[in-house]
Amino acid sequence: GEIVLISPHTLSKKRRLLLVFNMSINIYGFLLVLFAASFLKSETSEQKKYEIPYEEDECNFPYQNALQAVNIDGKIFVKSQNFNATFPPLCDSAERVVSYNDTNYIFTLAAVIPQVPNVTVKFNTSLVLSMTGNHCEYNAMTYKYETAAPPKLRKLMYLNQQKSCMIFVDDRNSTAEQARCQLLQPAAYADGNVPDDCQQVYNTQCPGPKTTGVFSIL
């Protein structure tokens, strides 16, 4: 066969091209790995930043039985909340007046409005229990909080074993949304201190300035 001679200059040029090609592949691969690592880190940061809300964490389900909460007799008073209401009440209370079944009730809500402190504003609202997320027991309720507003879903964040304190939170999808909470106590406990366990959950899970209600029997 015919022998083809390749000059050293040509061979050197081919080697340089091959070297450049290999370097390009290595750089491209490195950039891909760097991009993937950056993406995973970003995704992990987002997951950490926007975690499952306390009220939907299965570890807390034993403290979120709404049926136990609505079966408490007598008035239940708002002791503190971390959001401003349309008309900030001096005293806010709820009382079950009718029980149709395990999920349907009528509650009377009452409040003393600052502009008219000698007048107690009351109205009745239907209250319907429901389950959200992975809950297997009723943990949420839909009712009217204000007469002019439509019914809204609220979830039981915490109810202590003694049923002397509870925390409700407005519906939200993740911790990216601020928790709008109310801490309540039945009338028998409302003039005393908030239990430590309940206060700790409230302070930890419901950040922001707190408005403390003024207790009085309505």
Buried (B, 14 or more C-beta within 10 A) or exposed (E): EEEEEEEEEEEEEEEEEEEEEEEEEEEEEEEEEEEEEEEEEEEEEEEEEEEBBBBBEEEBBEBBBBBBBBEBEEBBBBBBBBBEBEEBBBBBBBBBEEEEEEBEBBBBBBBBBEEEEEEBBEEEBBBBBBEBBEBEEBBBBBBBBBEEEEBEBBBBBBBBEEBBBBBBBBBBEEBEEBBBBBBBBBBEBBEEEBBEBBBEBBEEBBEEEBBEBEBEEB
